């Protein structure tokens, strides 16, 4: 069961080095798509009694999106199958695919290839601490006719100190699938699932980037438990230079405040058959977890809202029947955008739509911002302060201007 669960996780969250090959030509924005009227036929709310707090910024955004003539959603063609995106500032951003790393200096109008990767790898995460210093994480996933071969999977972390002109490896390891990656100043964290023979999980892996630019293993204590060899680290809620909060496949929540030397079990919950697709935290330290499942009984997602680190273990669960949510992005403590797929049934049968949902009250109430049948899936999102960029695996970005 664990092996099946992690295979599902990889299909959701991991798209991913080798020697550089020649970059493809720059990609220029040549296509635009007018926003369609947004159907609000599937709203998901918390139990009756929830108070809806008005947020003028979101109300203005929703009105703007629903006026066809006043808003344009840009459809930006990209090279390869995009899997990660990051913006340093309003104009400078990066996206990664299974072809390489691309940069824009004009808020996404044009993208230039700055680093190409060999076949078999794809960019999973991109992050910069300043305009010169950045990191990319690349993942290789191996597969044959009978399924995944996790023993031959490989993760690589590359670092640049010249704004992306050159990249040097900082870390490389086989038989791991990285599930989260976070840079905090000059320090960083990553979580991963380790694999052993015959694709069996082989423990939790958490590494921390220290002041000597070494990715040290800080997960020894996490692997001392009874079931640790069958467990794996699925996500990173929160991180500073020395503090972190993670979620494992056994739905255990661990916290460290000393750089991983000691870990405290901060909570545990059980949701059968669901896979983690997103873990994150707002600036006010409220943790968010998205889980999803699809099968004979249909598709469903849940957003779990965890308390602040010192507020106990009570968890709020919000159900999204018919949705397969893959990720989220925060515009503030109150405003959250979640993205994924929606299965719609009508007289002609079932159709799958890419959707963007939003809440302006910390998850109490949700509305649909975007819903359309298009190729691919939304797999990542980033904000430059003026717009949110939703990356689609079919090779384009939807750019949603903020009011």
N, C-alpha and C positions, 0 to 999 in steps of 0.2 A: 504493500500500500504506500509506503513512504516513497519508493522509487517512482510510482505512478504520479504521486503528488508533485515531486520535484520536476518530472518531465513536463507536467502542465505548467508549472511555474516558469520554466525556461521559455516555453512558447509565448508566455505573456510578457515577461519582463526582460528577457535577455536577447539582444540582437548584437552581434558584435563583428597579428602585427607581423609583422615580418619586415623585411627590407622594403624601403620605399620604392614604389614604381611610379612611372610618370603620371602626373595629375591630368585629369580631363580638363577641357576648356571651362572658362567661367560660365556660370549659369545666370541668365538674365531673366527678370520677371517679364513675361510676355502674355500672361493670361490673367484675367480678373473675372470674378464671379459675383454677381449681385446677390445680396443676402435674400433669402426667401422668407416668407411669413412664417413665424415660428409657431407650430402647433403646441398647445398647452393641454394635451389630452391625457397625460400621464404624470400627475403630480404625486410625490411621495412625502408624507408628513409624519411627524412624531405622534404619539398618542394624543387624543383629544384633550384640550386644555392648554396646549402650547400657545404662548403669546408671540405674535409676529411683530418684531421690531422693525420699524420703517428705516430704510437706508436710502437716502436720496440719490447717492451715487449709483447704486444698483438700479433703482427705479428709472433713472435717466438712461442707463445703459440698455435696459430692457425696451424702453420706448424707442430708442434709437435703432435697435436691431429690428424691431417689428415694422419700421417704416421703410419700405423697399426703396424709396427714392432717395433716402437721406444717408444710406450707409452702403459701403462696398466692402465685401470680404475678399481680400486678395488671395488668389490661388497662385502660389509660387512654385514653379517646376524645379525639381531638384535632381541630383544625380544619385543613382543607386536606390537602395531601400533605407530611408532615414530611420534613425533609432535614438538620437540624442540631440538636445539643443541647449544652448546657454548664451545669455547676453551679459556682457560686461557693463554696458551703459546703453544709452538710447540708440546709438548708431552701430556699435561694434558687437557682433554676435558670432556664434559658431554653431555649426551643426555637423553631426557625424553620421555615416552610413556604412554599408558594406563595401564601399568604394574608397572612402577616405574622410578627411576632415576639411571642412569648407568654412570660409570666413566672409562676413559682410561688414562693410564700413559705412553703409548707407541705409541702415534700419531694415535690411532684408530685400532691398530692390535687386541687388546683384550679389552673387556668391562666387568666390574664387577658391579653387582647390589649393590648399597649402600643404597637405600631407596625404599621400596615397598609401593604402594598405594592400597586402597581398590577399589573394582569394582564400576564403575560409574564415576570416576574421571580420568582426564588425565593431564599430565604436559603440560602447555602452553608456559611458558617462563622460562629460566634459565640464571642467570647472577651472576658473582662474582666481588667484588671490590678488593680483594686480595686473596692469596691462602687459607686463613682461613675463610673469610667472604663472604657468598653468599646467594642468594635468589632463590626460585622457586615459580612459580605461578601455581596453579592447578584450574581447572575449571570442574564443573559438569553441564552437559547439560541433561535435562529431556525431555522425549518424550513418547507419547502414540500413539495409532492407528490413532488418528485424527491429530497428528502433535506435535509441541513442546509445553511444559508446562513451560514457562519461569519463572513463579512465584516460581518454585522449583529449578531453577538453583542456583548454589552456587560457589563463588570464594573464594579461600584461598591463603594467602601468608605465606610461611614458610621461616625462617631465620636460617642459621648455622653460628657459630663462631669458629668451630673446623674442618673446611675443609670437612664437610659433614657427620661426624660421628653421629651427632645428629641434629635434626631440631625442632624448636619451632615456633608456630603460631604467626604472627604479625598482621594479619588482616583476618577477615572472614565476608562475607555478602551474603545473599540470594537475589534472583531476579535480579542479575546483570550478564552480560556477558562482560568480560574484553577483550578489543580490542588491547591494547598496554601496554607495561611495559618497563621501562628504569631505570637503576641504574646509578647514577653519583656520584662517590666517595662513601660517606656514606649517600647520599640523593637519592631520587628516585621519579618517577612519574608513574601513571597508568591512563589510560582512559577506560571508560566502558559505556555500554548502560544499563539504568535502566528499569525495567519492572514493571507494575502494574497489576491489575485484567484483566482477559481475554486476556493476552499476549500483551496488549497495551504498547507501549513505555511510559516511565514516567520520561523523562528528561536526561540531560547530567550529567555524573559523572566523575570528575577528582579528584584524591587524590595525595597528595605529602608526601613523607617520610621526616620528619624533623629531626633535630639534636637529638631529644629525642626518636628517633626510633618509632614515631607514624605516621600512615597513615591518615593524616587529610584531610577532604573534603574541596577543594578550588574551588568548582564549583557553589557556591550560585549565584554569579553575572551572570553566564552563563545561569541560569534557570529563569531569570527575564523577558525574552522576550515573545512575543506573542505566538510563536510556540514552545517554549522551551520544553513543556511537550511531544511533538511529536518528539523531536530531540534526538540525542544521540551522544556521542563522539566516532568516528570511528578510529582515529589514532593519533599518536604523531610523528610529524616531527623532532622535535629538543628539546633538554633539557639540561640545566645546573642545578646547585643547586637551582637557583632562576628564571630561564627563561624557557619558554616552548612555543611551537607553535603546535596547534592541528587542526584537521579537523573534522567537524560534519556531520551528515547524511543530513542536509540541505545544505551541501557544503559550510558552513561558516568556515573561517579560523580565529582563535583567537590566540592572542599572549599576554603573560604576562612577565614582567621583575622584578616582586616583589614577586615571590613565589606563585602567584595565588590570591593575594589580589585584584588586578585589572586586567581586561581583555580588550584588544582592538580588535575590529573587523578589521582584517588585509586584508580581501578580501572575495569575494564570487563568485561562478560560478555554472552553472547548467548543468548536464549531466543526462538525464532521463534514468531510468532503470538500470544504471550501479551500481555495488557494489564495495566498496573499498576493495582491497585485500592486499595492502601494502602502507605504508607511511614511509619515511625516509629522511635523509639529509646527504650530504657529509661534510667533514671537513671544506669546504669553505662556508658552509651554503646555498647551493643550495638544495631546497626541491624536492623530487620525490614522485609522487603518481601514483599507478597503480590501474586502475578500469577495471572491466570485466563484460560481459553480455553474456548470452546464452539463446536461445529461438527458436521459429519457424523460425525466420529470420536468424538464424545462430549464430556463436560465434565470439566475437570480444573483443579485449582489447585495452586500451589506456594508454599510459604513459604520465603523465603530469609533466612538469618541471616548478616549481615555482621559482620566483626570490629570491635573497637574501632578508633578512628581511627588508633592508632599500632601496631596488631598485624598489619599486612600485609593481603593481599588474598584470603585463602582464604574461600570462601563455602560454607556448608552449605545444601543443598537438601532439602526435605521435600515429597513428592508426596501430593496428595489426589485420587485418581481419583474422579469422580462428584460432586465438590463444586465449587461456584462461590463462593469466599469473597470478601467485599467489604470487610471491615474488621476491626479488632482494637482491643482496649483492654487496658492493663496494670494489674493490681492491685498488682504489685510487680515486682522484677527477675525473679523466677521464674515468677509466675503470669500467664498470658496467656489472654484470651478472644478467639476469632475467630468471626465470624458470616457467614452467607451462605445459600446454597441447597444442598440435597442432592437429587439425582435418584435415586429409589428405584424399582426394577423388581420387579414381582410378577406373579402369574397374571392380574391384571386390567389389566395394562399398566404405564405409567410414572406416577409421581406426584412432584410437587415439594414438598419440605418446607423450611420455614425452620429453620435449625439454629444452635445455639450450641455451639462446641467449646471445650475448655479444656486447657491443659497446665500442670503444676505444676513442670516441670523444664527451663524455658527452651527448650521446643519438642522435646525428645527423644521424648516420648510424649504422645498426645492421647486424650481421651475425649469422648463426647457428653453435653452437659448438657441440651439442649433440642432436640426434633425434632418438628415438627408441620406438617400441611398447613393453612396459613392464607393469607389474601389478602395481597398486597403482598410487600415484601422488607425485611429489616433493612438500614438505610442509614447509621446512625450510633449511637454509644454514648457514655455519660458516666457517671462515678461521683461520688457525693456523700459517699463515705467509708463509708456504711452500706448502700447499694444500688448496683447498676449498672442504668442505664436504657438499654434497647435500642429505638431508634426504628424504627418500621415505616412504609413509604411508604403503606400503606393507611389510615393515620390513627390510629394508636395507639402506645403505648409499653408494652413489657413491663418490669416492674420486678422485678429479681432481688435479694432481700435477701442481704447478705453475713453470714456467721456472726459 
